[in-house]
Amino acid sequence: MDWKYRWKNGSQPSRDQAAKNPHLLDESQFENEQDRKLAEESARKHLGITAPTLDEQQSILPRAVSPDENFLQ
């Protein structure tokens, strides 16, 4: 299967590189942000990489209440 978009660095990234980078494709080939996002999702599917989630950067661990905060506000 031939890929129809240009990769960001001129060649297809490895799966490890693709998993770490938020943008895989050259942004200059898209007219708007929505087209770029759809193409990025398609590129991740093409490489077999899961799409990043909106809360991926948030910690899953609970945050302790500091002594200065009133627990029963």
Predicted model as a PDB file, atoms N, CA, C, CB and O in Angstrom, pLDDT in the B-factor column:
MODEL        1                                                                  
ATOM      1  N   MET A   1       0.836  -1.172   0.000  1.00 45.00           N  
ATOM      2  CA  MET A   1       0.000   0.000   0.000  1.00 45.00           C  
ATOM      3  C   MET A   1       0.884   1.241   0.000  1.00 45.00           C  
ATOM      4  CB  MET A   1      -0.953  -0.005   1.209  1.00 45.00           C  
ATOM      5  O   MET A   1       1.807   1.345   0.808  1.00 45.00           O  
ATOM      6  N   ASP A   2       0.616   2.159  -0.879  1.00 60.00           N  
ATOM      7  CA  ASP A   2       1.369   3.393  -0.963  1.00 60.00           C  
ATOM      8  C   ASP A   2       0.767   4.422  -0.024  1.00 60.00           C  
ATOM      9  CB  ASP A   2       1.396   3.921  -2.403  1.00 60.00           C  
ATOM     10  O   ASP A   2      -0.454   4.565   0.029  1.00 60.00           O  
ATOM     11  N   TRP A   3       1.581   5.125   0.701  1.00 68.00           N  
ATOM     12  CA  TRP A   3       1.114   6.127   1.655  1.00 68.00           C  
ATOM     13  C   TRP A   3       0.986   7.455   0.943  1.00 68.00           C  
ATOM     14  CB  TRP A   3       2.072   6.244   2.869  1.00 68.00           C  
ATOM     15  O   TRP A   3       1.884   7.827   0.187  1.00 68.00           O  
ATOM     16  N   LYS A   4      -0.115   8.197   1.158  1.00 82.00           N  
ATOM     17  CA  LYS A   4      -0.419   9.394   0.385  1.00 82.00           C  
ATOM     18  C   LYS A   4       0.041  10.695   1.030  1.00 82.00           C  
ATOM     19  CB  LYS A   4      -1.876   9.463   0.150  1.00 82.00           C  
ATOM     20  O   LYS A   4      -0.092  11.753   0.414  1.00 82.00           O  
ATOM     21  N   TYR A   5       0.577  10.655   2.244  1.00 88.00           N  
ATOM     22  CA  TYR A   5       1.044  11.870   2.920  1.00 88.00           C  
ATOM     23  C   TYR A   5       2.553  11.852   3.087  1.00 88.00           C  
ATOM     24  CB  TYR A   5       0.367  12.021   4.286  1.00 88.00           C  
ATOM     25  O   TYR A   5       3.180  10.793   3.076  1.00 88.00           O  
ATOM     26  N   ARG A   6       3.133  13.051   3.245  1.00 91.00           N  
ATOM     27  CA  ARG A   6       4.579  13.167   3.486  1.00 91.00           C  
ATOM     28  C   ARG A   6       4.845  13.048   4.981  1.00 91.00           C  
ATOM     29  CB  ARG A   6       5.139  14.520   2.932  1.00 91.00           C  
ATOM     30  O   ARG A   6       4.189  13.700   5.794  1.00 91.00           O  
ATOM     31  N   TRP A   7       5.812  12.210   5.331  1.00 91.00           N  
ATOM     32  CA  TRP A   7       6.216  12.072   6.722  1.00 91.00           C  
ATOM     33  C   TRP A   7       6.980  13.310   7.144  1.00 91.00           C  
ATOM     34  CB  TRP A   7       7.070  10.804   6.932  1.00 91.00           C  
ATOM     35  O   TRP A   7       7.586  13.980   6.309  1.00 91.00           O  
ATOM     36  N   LYS A   8       6.959  13.618   8.421  1.00 90.00           N  
ATOM     37  CA  LYS A   8       7.552  14.842   8.958  1.00 90.00           C  
ATOM     38  C   LYS A   8       9.043  14.952   8.648  1.00 90.00           C  
ATOM     39  CB  LYS A   8       7.339  14.904  10.454  1.00 90.00           C  
ATOM     40  O   LYS A   8       9.490  16.017   8.224  1.00 90.00           O  
ATOM     41  N   ASN A   9       9.806  13.926   8.837  1.00 86.00           N  
ATOM     42  CA  ASN A   9      11.258  13.979   8.619  1.00 86.00           C  
ATOM     43  C   ASN A   9      11.684  13.349   7.295  1.00 86.00           C  
ATOM     44  CB  ASN A   9      11.973  13.285   9.757  1.00 86.00           C  
ATOM     45  O   ASN A   9      12.854  13.016   7.107  1.00 86.00           O  
ATOM     46  N   GLY A  10      10.739  13.190   6.391  1.00 87.00           N  
ATOM     47  CA  GLY A  10      11.070  12.667   5.070  1.00 87.00           C  
ATOM     48  C   GLY A  10      10.984  11.163   4.929  1.00 87.00           C  
ATOM     49  O   GLY A  10      11.002  10.647   3.811  1.00 87.00           O  
ATOM     50  N   SER A  11      10.890  10.444   6.044  1.00 89.00           N  
ATOM     51  CA  SER A  11      10.769   8.990   5.965  1.00 89.00           C  
ATOM     52  C   SER A  11       9.850   8.497   7.084  1.00 89.00           C  
ATOM     53  CB  SER A  11      12.169   8.309   6.059  1.00 89.00           C  
ATOM     54  O   SER A  11       9.646   9.177   8.090  1.00 89.00           O  
ATOM     55  N   GLN A  12       9.316   7.328   6.885  1.00 90.00           N  
ATOM     56  CA  GLN A  12       8.391   6.747   7.855  1.00 90.00           C  
ATOM     57  C   GLN A  12       9.125   6.509   9.170  1.00 90.00           C  
ATOM     58  CB  GLN A  12       7.781   5.421   7.317  1.00 90.00           C  
ATOM     59  O   GLN A  12      10.199   5.908   9.174  1.00 90.00           O  
ATOM     60  N   PRO A  13       8.561   6.972  10.293  1.00 90.00           N  
ATOM     61  CA  PRO A  13       9.213   6.759  11.591  1.00 90.00           C  
ATOM     62  C   PRO A  13       9.058   5.315  12.059  1.00 90.00           C  
ATOM     63  CB  PRO A  13       8.634   7.714  12.643  1.00 90.00           C  
ATOM     64  O   PRO A  13       8.163   4.596  11.614  1.00 90.00           O  
ATOM     65  N   SER A  14       9.937   4.909  12.955  1.00 90.00           N  
ATOM     66  CA  SER A  14       9.777   3.591  13.567  1.00 90.00           C  
ATOM     67  C   SER A  14       8.574   3.651  14.503  1.00 90.00           C  
ATOM     68  CB  SER A  14      11.076   3.151  14.338  1.00 90.00           C  
ATOM     69  O   SER A  14       8.086   4.736  14.818  1.00 90.00           O  
ATOM     70  N   ARG A  15       8.100   2.501  14.944  1.00 88.00           N  
ATOM     71  CA  ARG A  15       6.943   2.487  15.849  1.00 88.00           C  
ATOM     72  C   ARG A  15       7.271   3.179  17.172  1.00 88.00           C  
ATOM     73  CB  ARG A  15       6.485   1.040  16.112  1.00 88.00           C  
ATOM     74  O   ARG A  15       6.411   3.846  17.747  1.00 88.00           O  
ATOM     75  N   ASP A  16       8.506   3.028  17.659  1.00 88.00           N  
ATOM     76  CA  ASP A  16       8.897   3.690  18.907  1.00 88.00           C  
ATOM     77  C   ASP A  16       8.898   5.204  18.750  1.00 88.00           C  
ATOM     78  CB  ASP A  16      10.280   3.210  19.357  1.00 88.00           C  
ATOM     79  O   ASP A  16       8.411   5.923  19.623  1.00 88.00           O  
ATOM     80  N   GLN A  17       9.447   5.689  17.633  1.00 89.00           N  
ATOM     81  CA  GLN A  17       9.451   7.130  17.379  1.00 89.00           C  
ATOM     82  C   GLN A  17       8.026   7.653  17.234  1.00 89.00           C  
ATOM     83  CB  GLN A  17      10.267   7.454  16.116  1.00 89.00           C  
ATOM     84  O   GLN A  17       7.701   8.719  17.757  1.00 89.00           O  
ATOM     85  N   ALA A  18       7.191   6.925  16.542  1.00 87.00           N  
ATOM     86  CA  ALA A  18       5.812   7.349  16.313  1.00 87.00           C  
ATOM     87  C   ALA A  18       5.022   7.398  17.618  1.00 87.00           C  
ATOM     88  CB  ALA A  18       5.127   6.409  15.321  1.00 87.00           C  
ATOM     89  O   ALA A  18       4.166   8.265  17.792  1.00 87.00           O  
ATOM     90  N   ALA A  19       5.302   6.480  18.528  1.00 84.00           N  
ATOM     91  CA  ALA A  19       4.596   6.469  19.807  1.00 84.00           C  
ATOM     92  C   ALA A  19       4.975   7.665  20.667  1.00 84.00           C  
ATOM     93  CB  ALA A  19       4.886   5.179  20.558  1.00 84.00           C  
ATOM     94  O   ALA A  19       4.164   8.125  21.470  1.00 84.00           O  
ATOM     95  N   LYS A  20       6.187   8.173  20.516  1.00 85.00           N  
ATOM     96  CA  LYS A  20       6.666   9.290  21.331  1.00 85.00           C  
ATOM     97  C   LYS A  20       6.315  10.652  20.747  1.00 85.00           C  
ATOM     98  CB  LYS A  20       8.155   9.192  21.502  1.00 85.00           C  
ATOM     99  O   LYS A  20       6.144  11.614  21.496  1.00 85.00           O  
ATOM    100  N   ASN A  21       6.206  10.755  19.431  1.00 86.00           N  
ATOM    101  CA  ASN A  21       5.985  12.045  18.777  1.00 86.00           C  
ATOM    102  C   ASN A  21       4.505  12.324  18.565  1.00 86.00           C  
ATOM    103  CB  ASN A  21       6.713  12.090  17.443  1.00 86.00           C  
ATOM    104  O   ASN A  21       3.777  11.455  18.084  1.00 86.00           O  
ATOM    105  N   PRO A  22       4.044  13.531  18.918  1.00 83.00           N  
ATOM    106  CA  PRO A  22       2.635  13.861  18.704  1.00 83.00           C  
ATOM    107  C   PRO A  22       2.295  14.119  17.242  1.00 83.00           C  
ATOM    108  CB  PRO A  22       2.267  15.068  19.519  1.00 83.00           C  
ATOM    109  O   PRO A  22       1.149  13.933  16.833  1.00 83.00           O  
ATOM    110  N   HIS A  23       3.286  14.548  16.441  1.00 88.00           N  
ATOM    111  CA  HIS A  23       3.051  14.855  15.029  1.00 88.00           C  
ATOM    112  C   HIS A  23       3.966  14.003  14.161  1.00 88.00           C  
ATOM    113  CB  HIS A  23       3.279  16.361  14.743  1.00 88.00           C  
ATOM    114  O   HIS A  23       5.189  14.060  14.285  1.00 88.00           O  
ATOM    115  N   LEU A  24       3.360  13.216  13.284  1.00 90.00           N  
ATOM    116  CA  LEU A  24       4.121  12.315  12.421  1.00 90.00           C  
ATOM    117  C   LEU A  24       4.252  12.832  10.991  1.00 90.00           C  
ATOM    118  CB  LEU A  24       3.471  10.956  12.406  1.00 90.00           C  
ATOM    119  O   LEU A  24       5.157  12.431  10.260  1.00 90.00           O  
ATOM    120  N   LEU A  25       3.341  13.725  10.597  1.00 92.00           N  
ATOM    121  CA  LEU A  25       3.275  14.166   9.210  1.00 92.00           C  
ATOM    122  C   LEU A  25       3.704  15.614   9.062  1.00 92.00           C  
ATOM    123  CB  LEU A  25       1.873  13.985   8.669  1.00 92.00           C  
ATOM    124  O   LEU A  25       3.601  16.402  10.002  1.00 92.00           O  
ATOM    125  N   ASP A  26       4.187  15.961   7.874  1.00 92.00           N  
ATOM    126  CA  ASP A  26       4.593  17.327   7.549  1.00 92.00           C  
ATOM    127  C   ASP A  26       3.365  18.229   7.551  1.00 92.00           C  
ATOM    128  CB  ASP A  26       5.313  17.382   6.172  1.00 92.00           C  
ATOM    129  O   ASP A  26       2.445  18.026   6.760  1.00 92.00           O  
ATOM    130  N   GLU A  27       3.344  19.229   8.438  1.00 90.00           N  
ATOM    131  CA  GLU A  27       2.164  20.093   8.611  1.00 90.00           C  
ATOM    132  C   GLU A  27       1.870  20.963   7.395  1.00 90.00           C  
ATOM    133  CB  GLU A  27       2.353  20.979   9.817  1.00 90.00           C  
ATOM    134  O   GLU A  27       0.724  21.367   7.198  1.00 90.00           O  
ATOM    135  N   SER A  28       2.873  21.260   6.578  1.00 91.00           N  
ATOM    136  CA  SER A  28       2.688  22.179   5.449  1.00 91.00           C  
ATOM    137  C   SER A  28       1.769  21.623   4.359  1.00 91.00           C  
ATOM    138  CB  SER A  28       4.030  22.514   4.845  1.00 91.00           C  
ATOM    139  O   SER A  28       1.328  22.379   3.494  1.00 91.00           O  
ATOM    140  N   GLN A  29       1.474  20.342   4.378  1.00 92.00           N  
ATOM    141  CA  GLN A  29       0.632  19.751   3.336  1.00 92.00           C  
ATOM    142  C   GLN A  29      -0.860  19.819   3.639  1.00 92.00           C  
ATOM    143  CB  GLN A  29       1.023  18.322   3.128  1.00 92.00           C  
ATOM    144  O   GLN A  29      -1.675  19.355   2.843  1.00 92.00           O  
ATOM    145  N   PHE A  30      -1.223  20.394   4.782  1.00 91.00           N  
ATOM    146  CA  PHE A  30      -2.634  20.461   5.176  1.00 91.00           C  
ATOM    147  C   PHE A  30      -3.121  21.899   5.179  1.00 91.00           C  
ATOM    148  CB  PHE A  30      -2.842  19.831   6.561  1.00 91.00           C  
ATOM    149  O   PHE A  30      -2.386  22.823   5.529  1.00 91.00           O  
ATOM    150  N   GLU A  31      -4.388  22.069   4.777  1.00 91.00           N  
ATOM    151  CA  GLU A  31      -4.983  23.399   4.721  1.00 91.00           C  
ATOM    152  C   GLU A  31      -5.559  23.833   6.058  1.00 91.00           C  
ATOM    153  CB  GLU A  31      -6.060  23.437   3.670  1.00 91.00           C  
ATOM    154  O   GLU A  31      -5.633  25.029   6.338  1.00 91.00           O  
ATOM    155  N   ASN A  32      -5.969  22.876   6.891  1.00 93.00           N  
ATOM    156  CA  ASN A  32      -6.514  23.241   8.198  1.00 93.00           C  
ATOM    157  C   ASN A  32      -6.172  22.176   9.233  1.00 93.00           C  
ATOM    158  CB  ASN A  32      -8.040  23.434   8.115  1.00 93.00           C  
ATOM    159  O   ASN A  32      -5.702  21.086   8.907  1.00 93.00           O  
ATOM    160  N   GLU A  33      -6.421  22.529  10.483  1.00 91.00           N  
ATOM    161  CA  GLU A  33      -6.072  21.667  11.611  1.00 91.00           C  
ATOM    162  C   GLU A  33      -6.890  20.369  11.627  1.00 91.00           C  
ATOM    163  CB  GLU A  33      -6.275  22.420  12.917  1.00 91.00           C  
ATOM    164  O   GLU A  33      -6.373  19.318  12.004  1.00 91.00           O  
ATOM    165  N   GLN A  34      -8.133  20.438  11.231  1.00 92.00           N  
ATOM    166  CA  GLN A  34      -8.984  19.245  11.226  1.00 92.00           C  
ATOM    167  C   GLN A  34      -8.462  18.199  10.231  1.00 92.00           C  
ATOM    168  CB  GLN A  34     -10.439  19.629  10.880  1.00 92.00           C  
ATOM    169  O   GLN A  34      -8.440  17.009  10.544  1.00 92.00           O  
ATOM    170  N   ASP A  35      -8.042  18.632   9.042  1.00 92.00           N  
ATOM    171  CA  ASP A  35      -7.484  17.698   8.061  1.00 92.00           C  
ATOM    172  C   ASP A  35      -6.207  17.050   8.587  1.00 92.00           C  
ATOM    173  CB  ASP A  35      -7.200  18.418   6.736  1.00 92.00           C  
ATOM    174  O   ASP A  35      -5.977  15.856   8.395  1.00 92.00           O  
ATOM    175  N   ARG A  36      -5.376  17.860   9.257  1.00 92.00           N  
ATOM    176  CA  ARG A  36      -4.117  17.335   9.801  1.00 92.00           C  
ATOM    177  C   ARG A  36      -4.396  16.291  10.877  1.00 92.00           C  
ATOM    178  CB  ARG A  36      -3.252  18.479  10.379  1.00 92.00           C  
ATOM    179  O   ARG A  36      -3.737  15.252  10.916  1.00 92.00           O  
ATOM    180  N   LYS A  37      -5.372  16.559  11.756  1.00 89.00           N  
ATOM    181  CA  LYS A  37      -5.686  15.605  12.821  1.00 89.00           C  
ATOM    182  C   LYS A  37      -6.198  14.285  12.254  1.00 89.00           C  
ATOM    183  CB  LYS A  37      -6.722  16.199  13.776  1.00 89.00           C  
ATOM    184  O   LYS A  37      -5.821  13.213  12.727  1.00 89.00           O  
ATOM    185  N   LEU A  38      -7.055  14.366  11.242  1.00 90.00           N  
ATOM    186  CA  LEU A  38      -7.561  13.140  10.617  1.00 90.00           C  
ATOM    187  C   LEU A  38      -6.438  12.338   9.965  1.00 90.00           C  
ATOM    188  CB  LEU A  38      -8.629  13.480   9.576  1.00 90.00           C  
ATOM    189  O   LEU A  38      -6.401  11.112  10.064  1.00 90.00           O  
ATOM    190  N   ALA A  39      -5.530  13.035   9.304  1.00 92.00           N  
ATOM    191  CA  ALA A  39      -4.396  12.366   8.662  1.00 92.00           C  
ATOM    192  C   ALA A  39      -3.456  11.761   9.700  1.00 92.00           C  
ATOM    193  CB  ALA A  39      -3.629  13.351   7.771  1.00 92.00           C  
ATOM    194  O   ALA A  39      -2.919  10.673   9.489  1.00 92.00           O  
ATOM    195  N   GLU A  40      -3.251  12.464  10.831  1.00 90.00           N  
ATOM    196  CA  GLU A  40      -2.399  11.926  11.903  1.00 90.00           C  
ATOM    197  C   GLU A  40      -3.003  10.640  12.467  1.00 90.00           C  
ATOM    198  CB  GLU A  40      -2.216  12.973  13.035  1.00 90.00           C  
ATOM    199  O   GLU A  40      -2.281   9.676  12.719  1.00 90.00           O  
ATOM    200  N   GLU A  41      -4.320  10.622  12.666  1.00 89.00           N  
ATOM    201  CA  GLU A  41      -4.992   9.415  13.151  1.00 89.00           C  
ATOM    202  C   GLU A  41      -4.821   8.277  12.147  1.00 89.00           C  
ATOM    203  CB  GLU A  41      -6.495   9.691  13.403  1.00 89.00           C  
ATOM    204  O   GLU A  41      -4.564   7.134  12.526  1.00 89.00           O  
ATOM    205  N   SER A  42      -4.966   8.601  10.870  1.00 90.00           N  
ATOM    206  CA  SER A  42      -4.804   7.597   9.821  1.00 90.00           C  
ATOM    207  C   SER A  42      -3.361   7.073   9.789  1.00 90.00           C  
ATOM    208  CB  SER A  42      -5.190   8.190   8.447  1.00 90.00           C  
ATOM    209  O   SER A  42      -3.138   5.880   9.583  1.00 90.00           O  
ATOM    210  N   ALA A  43      -2.396   7.954   9.992  1.00 90.00           N  
ATOM    211  CA  ALA A  43      -0.989   7.555   9.997  1.00 90.00           C  
ATOM    212  C   ALA A  43      -0.704   6.616  11.162  1.00 90.00           C  
ATOM    213  CB  ALA A  43      -0.076   8.792  10.073  1.00 90.00           C  
ATOM    214  O   ALA A  43       0.027   5.637  11.011  1.00 90.00           O  
ATOM    215  N   ARG A  44      -1.275   6.910  12.313  1.00 89.00           N  
ATOM    216  CA  ARG A  44      -1.072   6.038  13.475  1.00 89.00           C  
ATOM    217  C   ARG A  44      -1.682   4.657  13.232  1.00 89.00           C  
ATOM    218  CB  ARG A  44      -1.686   6.673  14.739  1.00 89.00           C  
ATOM    219  O   ARG A  44      -1.093   3.644  13.610  1.00 89.00           O  
ATOM    220  N   LYS A  45      -2.851   4.614  12.608  1.00 89.00           N  
ATOM    221  CA  LYS A  45      -3.464   3.324  12.262  1.00 89.00           C  
ATOM    222  C   LYS A  45      -2.594   2.574  11.261  1.00 89.00           C  
ATOM    223  CB  LYS A  45      -4.884   3.529  11.685  1.00 89.00           C  
ATOM    224  O   LYS A  45      -2.423   1.359  11.356  1.00 89.00           O  
ATOM    225  N   HIS A  46      -2.048   3.317  10.298  1.00 89.00           N  
ATOM    226  CA  HIS A  46      -1.171   2.733   9.281  1.00 89.00           C  
ATOM    227  C   HIS A  46       0.051   2.066   9.926  1.00 89.00           C  
ATOM    228  CB  HIS A  46      -0.719   3.816   8.280  1.00 89.00           C  
ATOM    229  O   HIS A  46       0.504   1.014   9.477  1.00 89.00           O  
ATOM    230  N   LEU A  47       0.579   2.697  10.992  1.00 90.00           N  
ATOM    231  CA  LEU A  47       1.759   2.175  11.682  1.00 90.00           C  
ATOM    232  C   LEU A  47       1.414   1.191  12.798  1.00 90.00           C  
ATOM    233  CB  LEU A  47       2.559   3.317  12.252  1.00 90.00           C  
ATOM    234  O   LEU A  47       2.307   0.560  13.364  1.00 90.00           O  
ATOM    235  N   GLY A  48       0.128   1.056  13.118  1.00 89.00           N  
ATOM    236  CA  GLY A  48      -0.276   0.158  14.196  1.00 89.00           C  
ATOM    237  C   GLY A  48      -0.037   0.750  15.573  1.00 89.00           C  
ATOM    238  O   GLY A  48       0.207   0.014  16.530  1.00 89.00           O  
ATOM    239  N   ILE A  49      -0.105   2.087  15.689  1.00 87.00           N  
ATOM    240  CA  ILE A  49       0.110   2.795  16.946  1.00 87.00           C  
ATOM    241  C   ILE A  49      -1.234   3.325  17.429  1.00 87.00           C  
ATOM    242  CB  ILE A  49       1.149   3.957  16.778  1.00 87.00           C  
ATOM    243  O   ILE A  49      -2.027   3.824  16.630  1.00 87.00           O  
ATOM    244  N   THR A  50      -1.493   3.221  18.718  1.00 79.00           N  
ATOM    245  CA  THR A  50      -2.740   3.762  19.251  1.00 79.00           C  
ATOM    246  C   THR A  50      -2.686   5.277  19.274  1.00 79.00           C  
ATOM    247  CB  THR A  50      -3.014   3.215  20.659  1.00 79.00           C  
ATOM    248  O   THR A  50      -1.619   5.868  19.440  1.00 79.00           O  
ATOM    249  N   ALA A  51      -3.829   5.895  19.110  1.00 71.00           N  
ATOM    250  CA  ALA A  51      -3.923   7.357  19.140  1.00 71.00           C  
ATOM    251  C   ALA A  51      -3.788   7.833  20.579  1.00 71.00           C  
ATOM    252  CB  ALA A  51      -5.266   7.848  18.520  1.00 71.00           C  
ATOM    253  O   ALA A  51      -4.265   7.171  21.502  1.00 71.00           O  
ATOM    254  N   PRO A  52      -3.135   8.986  20.776  1.00 67.00           N  
ATOM    255  CA  PRO A  52      -3.028   9.514  22.140  1.00 67.00           C  
ATOM    256  C   PRO A  52      -4.396   9.950  22.659  1.00 67.00           C  
ATOM    257  CB  PRO A  52      -2.042  10.697  22.186  1.00 67.00           C  
ATOM    258  O   PRO A  52      -5.239  10.416  21.894  1.00 67.00           O  
ATOM    259  N   THR A  53      -4.606   9.797  23.949  1.00 68.00           N  
ATOM    260  CA  THR A  53      -5.865  10.208  24.561  1.00 68.00           C  
ATOM    261  C   THR A  53      -5.738  11.613  25.117  1.00 68.00           C  
ATOM    262  CB  THR A  53      -6.282   9.229  25.669  1.00 68.00           C  
ATOM    263  O   THR A  53      -4.629  12.108  25.316  1.00 68.00           O  
ATOM    264  N   LEU A  54      -6.876  12.261  25.371  1.00 65.00           N  
ATOM    265  CA  LEU A  54      -6.864  13.629  25.864  1.00 65.00           C  
ATOM    266  C   LEU A  54      -6.264  13.743  27.259  1.00 65.00           C  
ATOM    267  CB  LEU A  54      -8.262  14.182  25.868  1.00 65.00           C  
ATOM    268  O   LEU A  54      -5.672  14.771  27.589  1.00 65.00           O  
ATOM    269  N   ASP A  55      -6.403  12.718  28.078  1.00 64.00           N  
ATOM    270  CA  ASP A  55      -5.893  12.774  29.440  1.00 64.00           C  
ATOM    271  C   ASP A  55      -4.578  12.011  29.616  1.00 64.00           C  
ATOM    272  CB  ASP A  55      -6.925  12.226  30.388  1.00 64.00           C  
ATOM    273  O   ASP A  55      -4.216  11.656  30.737  1.00 64.00           O  
ATOM    274  N   GLU A  56      -3.881  11.764  28.547  1.00 62.00           N  
ATOM    275  CA  GLU A  56      -2.664  10.969  28.595  1.00 62.00           C  
ATOM    276  C   GLU A  56      -1.579  11.597  29.473  1.00 62.00           C  
ATOM    277  CB  GLU A  56      -2.135  10.771  27.200  1.00 62.00           C  
ATOM    278  O   GLU A  56      -0.800  10.881  30.102  1.00 62.00           O  
ATOM    279  N   GLN A  57      -1.527  12.922  29.518  1.00 64.00           N  
ATOM    280  CA  GLN A  57      -0.489  13.601  30.290  1.00 64.00           C  
ATOM    281  C   GLN A  57      -0.838  13.757  31.772  1.00 64.00           C  
ATOM    282  CB  GLN A  57      -0.227  14.957  29.695  1.00 64.00           C  
ATOM    283  O   GLN A  57       0.012  14.165  32.563  1.00 64.00           O  
ATOM    284  N   GLN A  58      -2.067  13.441  32.154  1.00 70.00           N  
ATOM    285  CA  GLN A  58      -2.474  13.583  33.550  1.00 70.00           C  
ATOM    286  C   GLN A  58      -2.108  12.339  34.345  1.00 70.00           C  
ATOM    287  CB  GLN A  58      -3.980  13.852  33.648  1.00 70.00           C  
ATOM    288  O   GLN A  58      -2.155  11.218  33.837  1.00 70.00           O  
ATOM    289  N   SER A  59      -1.747  12.560  35.592  1.00 69.00           N  
ATOM    290  CA  SER A  59      -1.399  11.458  36.474  1.00 69.00           C  
ATOM    291  C   SER A  59      -2.645  10.673  36.851  1.00 69.00           C  
ATOM    292  CB  SER A  59      -0.688  11.974  37.730  1.00 69.00           C  
ATOM    293  O   SER A  59      -3.718  11.248  37.034  1.00 69.00           O  
ATOM    294  N   ILE A  60      -2.500   9.362  36.966  1.00 71.00           N  
ATOM    295  CA  ILE A  60      -3.627   8.524  37.382  1.00 71.00           C  
ATOM    296  C   ILE A  60      -3.653   8.356  38.897  1.00 71.00           C  
ATOM    297  CB  ILE A  60      -3.555   7.150  36.700  1.00 71.00           C  
ATOM    298  O   ILE A  60      -4.602   7.796  39.447  1.00 71.00           O  
ATOM    299  N   LEU A  61      -2.618   8.839  39.569  1.00 75.00           N  
ATOM    300  CA  LEU A  61      -2.546   8.708  41.015  1.00 75.00           C  
ATOM    301  C   LEU A  61      -3.294   9.857  41.682  1.00 75.00           C  
ATOM    302  CB  LEU A  61      -1.081   8.670  41.484  1.00 75.00           C  
ATOM    303  O   LEU A  61      -3.292  10.976  41.169  1.00 75.00           O  
ATOM    304  N   PRO A  62      -3.929   9.595  42.812  1.00 75.00           N  
ATOM    305  CA  PRO A  62      -4.651  10.668  43.504  1.00 75.00           C  
ATOM    306  C   PRO A  62      -3.670  11.679  44.087  1.00 75.00           C  
ATOM    307  CB  PRO A  62      -5.547  10.090  44.622  1.00 75.00           C  
ATOM    308  O   PRO A  62      -2.525  11.354  44.399  1.00 75.00           O  
ATOM    309  N   ARG A  63      -4.148  12.907  44.223  1.00 73.00           N  
ATOM    310  CA  ARG A  63      -3.326  13.975  44.781  1.00 73.00           C  
ATOM    311  C   ARG A  63      -3.675  14.130  46.252  1.00 73.00           C  
ATOM    312  CB  ARG A  63      -3.537  15.316  44.011  1.00 73.00           C  
ATOM    313  O   ARG A  63      -4.850  14.187  46.612  1.00 73.00           O  
ATOM    314  N   ALA A  64      -2.655  14.198  47.104  1.00 72.00           N  
ATOM    315  CA  ALA A  64      -2.884  14.378  48.536  1.00 72.00           C  
ATOM    316  C   ALA A  64      -3.269  15.824  48.814  1.00 72.00           C  
ATOM    317  CB  ALA A  64      -1.628  13.983  49.351  1.00 72.00           C  
ATOM    318  O   ALA A  64      -2.824  16.740  48.123  1.00 72.00           O  
ATOM    319  N   VAL A  65      -4.082  16.014  49.808  1.00 70.00           N  
ATOM    320  CA  VAL A  65      -4.495  17.355  50.216  1.00 70.00           C  
ATOM    321  C   VAL A  65      -3.374  17.943  51.066  1.00 70.00           C  
ATOM    322  CB  VAL A  65      -5.860  17.328  51.006  1.00 70.00           C  
ATOM    323  O   VAL A  65      -2.893  17.300  52.000  1.00 70.00           O  
ATOM    324  N   SER A  66      -2.959  19.165  50.740  1.00 71.00           N  
ATOM    325  CA  SER A  66      -1.906  19.807  51.517  1.00 71.00           C  
ATOM    326  C   SER A  66      -2.472  20.272  52.854  1.00 71.00           C  
ATOM    327  CB  SER A  66      -1.293  20.997  50.739  1.00 71.00           C  
ATOM    328  O   SER A  66      -3.683  20.459  52.969  1.00 71.00           O  
ATOM    329  N   PRO A  67      -1.631  20.463  53.864  1.00 69.00           N  
ATOM    330  CA  PRO A  67      -2.111  20.908  55.181  1.00 69.00           C  
ATOM    331  C   PRO A  67      -2.785  22.279  55.131  1.00 69.00           C  
ATOM    332  CB  PRO A  67      -0.954  20.952  56.165  1.00 69.00           C  
ATOM    333  O   PRO A  67      -3.605  22.581  55.998  1.00 69.00           O  
ATOM    334  N   ASP A  68      -2.465  23.119  54.142  1.00 71.00           N  
ATOM    335  CA  ASP A  68      -3.040  24.444  54.028  1.00 71.00           C  
ATOM    336  C   ASP A  68      -4.467  24.405  53.471  1.00 71.00           C  
ATOM    337  CB  ASP A  68      -2.162  25.309  53.150  1.00 71.00           C  
ATOM    338  O   ASP A  68      -5.225  25.358  53.649  1.00 71.00           O  
ATOM    339  N   GLU A  69      -4.832  23.324  52.808  1.00 66.00           N  
ATOM    340  CA  GLU A  69      -6.170  23.215  52.219  1.00 66.00           C  
ATOM    341  C   GLU A  69      -7.149  22.646  53.238  1.00 66.00           C  
ATOM    342  CB  GLU A  69      -6.139  22.330  50.951  1.00 66.00           C  
ATOM    343  O   GLU A  69      -6.829  21.734  54.001  1.00 66.00           O  
ATOM    344  N   ASN A  70      -8.333  23.203  53.226  1.00 62.00           N  
ATOM    345  CA  ASN A  70      -9.374  22.686  54.105  1.00 62.00           C  
ATOM    346  C   ASN A  70     -10.064  21.533  53.391  1.00 62.00           C  
ATOM    347  CB  ASN A  70     -10.397  23.803  54.498  1.00 62.00           C  
ATOM    348  O   ASN A  70     -10.629  21.726  52.315  1.00 62.00           O  
ATOM    349  N   PHE A  71     -10.028  20.350  53.965  1.00 57.00           N  
ATOM    350  CA  PHE A  71     -10.569  19.151  53.331  1.00 57.00           C  
ATOM    351  C   PHE A  71     -12.087  19.231  53.157  1.00 57.00           C  
ATOM    352  CB  PHE A  71     -10.208  17.921  54.151  1.00 57.00           C  
ATOM    353  O   PHE A  71     -12.620  18.683  52.191  1.00 57.00           O  
ATOM    354  N   LEU A  72     -12.780  19.890  54.055  1.00 58.00           N  
ATOM    355  CA  LEU A  72     -14.230  19.918  54.038  1.00 58.00           C  
ATOM    356  C   LEU A  72     -14.789  21.241  53.477  1.00 58.00           C  
ATOM    357  CB  LEU A  72     -14.755  19.688  55.440  1.00 58.00           C  
ATOM    358  O   LEU A  72     -15.849  21.681  53.923  1.00 58.00           O  
ATOM    359  N   GLN A  73     -14.146  21.848  52.567  1.00 54.00           N  
ATOM    360  CA  GLN A  73     -14.587  23.148  52.019  1.00 54.00           C  
ATOM    361  C   GLN A  73     -15.966  23.113  51.562  1.00 54.00           C  
ATOM    362  CB  GLN A  73     -13.735  23.581  50.900  1.00 54.00           C  
ATOM    363  O   GLN A  73     -16.481  24.120  51.078  1.00 54.00           O  
TER     364      GLN A  73                                                      
ENDMDL                                                                          
END                                                                             
